[in-house]
């Protein structure tokens, strides 16, 4: 066989393994597990870190205040140095809409060593502990919850004995770039962290989606979060790992009625979202970056390239094998497009989207070595301890 045919064969072998051996990551049927109403509804405090979120709060905060929860619940919004009147708007929305009690706090500037929103989360958890809650719901300021969301999360945790229940909110998909990039973002995340494995007791794979995390308060204390993960750029994955390391049982799946209202209308917006943490996912290690680039090229770029090259050169084995690999790739992407209610003709375009993610990852590394550090809501910080962000667990 030609060299092109061997490359195509390697890509096809990779896709056969991904199809069957990576926890059926491509399936989208991992939703909240079976649940029943508990005899007694435990108390819950909702913690919302918010920095310059005045544009998002009118769509998200009323949904939290309107939660139909039978037990005691209240909301703590942490205004983390906003300059757009986030705290004042939150109070006005609570006065206008009523519902669950709202407390607005402010943590002040974070001390050295605290990354992203974790300083705000720490302050919110500190406020909540005065109420002695049994559960904490950590949710972002751009997440809108259906009225029964909190009830369903608590019922799932109580029924399944979970210490952490997380739902990956359905991200907004309206603009051209959102349609092209967003479903692939969730698809790639599920490929790295297959949801089916996360929910198994004793599994090594651990992850959460930071927009919606229900956490037992005693599990948070055992894991000493967020203090133990204060350096983490990818805070939701670090949180899940900390809970699992402390003996907790965790679950992650796709949401049905938990939605992100944040728009990403331009490619530049999505680029910043991905490049902010892509190199951190690789522990800022050059060899892991090289391996990732090579892997993305073999798995996602090689199928269409070898198909076209094989057809042009009359190399039937290369064209056939590359075409089969591309077909498998396309088939595994269809369920995610259906979940996001997107046209299925987008599926064959996944190699192009993968190329964008490859470039975003390289750009993330370039930014790191230029000393720009990571950023959250306009606040840039350096990582003093790259070892605090462990590599993706081997599966």
C-alpha positions, 0 to 999 in steps of 0.5 A: 500500500502507498503511504497515503493508504497507510495514513488512511488506514491509521485514521480508520482504525482510530475511528473504529476504536472511538466508535466502540471503545471510548464509552460511546461518547457520541451518544446523546442519551445520557440525561438525568438518571432515574429519580423520585421525590425524596420524603424530605426535600433538603435545603439548597443554596444557589451560588452565582458568580457574576462579573459584568453580567448585566446583559445576561441577568434579565434572562437568567436570574429570574429563572433561578428566583422562580424555581419551583422547589418544595424545600428551603432554597435561596440565591447568593449572587456574588458581584465580582468587581463588576463595572456595569451595575450587575449587583444593582440590577440583580437586586432590582430583578429580585424586587420585580420578580420575587421568588426565592430570597436573593443576597448580593455579595462582593468578595473584593479583589482576589489574592494572588493564586486564585484563578478565574471565578473561583474566588467569587465562588469561594465567597458565595459558598462562605455566605451560603454556609451561614445557612447550613445548606445540605446542597450547593447549586453552583451555576453561572450568570448566563444559565437559564433554568426551567422552573423544575430544574432544581427539584429534578437535580436534587431528586436525582442526587438523592435517589442515586446517592450522588455527591455531585450532579452536573448538567452540561447546559445547552449552549446557544446556537443561532449564528453561523459560527455558533452552528459550526463550532458549538455542537462540536465543542460539546462533542469534543468534550464528550470524547475527552470525558465520556459521560457514561464513564463519569457516572460509574462508581470507582471510575477514573474519568471525572468531569463536570460542566461549570454552568450547572453543578449540584454539590453536597455541602459535606462533599465540598468540605471533604474535598476542600473546594474551592480552595484545593483547586484555586489555581485551576483554569478548567475549574469545573473539571478540577472540581469534579476530580477533587470530589471524586478523589475524596471518595465522592460519587459524581454524574454528568450528562446533557441538559434538557431544560438548562440553557446558556443565554450567552451569545457567541455571534463572531468567530473571535468570541468562540475563539477566545472561549476555547483558547482561554483554556485549551493549553491548560488542558494539556498541562502547558506541556509542549510534547502534549501539544505536539501529540494533540496536533498530530492526533487531531490531524490523523483523526479529523483531517486525514480522512478527507485529505486521503480520500481526495488524494486517493481519488486524484492519484487513482489510489483505490485503497487510500480513497476507500479507507479515507472515505470510510473513516470520514463516513464514521466520523460523520455518523458519530457527529449526527446525534450531537447535531440532532441534540442541538436541532441543527441541519445534518448536512453540517456533519461532513464539515466536522474536519473543518471545525476540527482544524479550527480547534487545532488552530485555537489550541496552538494559539492558546499555547502561543498566548501562554508563552507570550506571558498573557496568561489566562483570563476571566471577564477581563481579569488576566492572571498568571498560573503560578503552579501549572502542576495544579491542573492535572492532565486528562486521566488515562482511560 
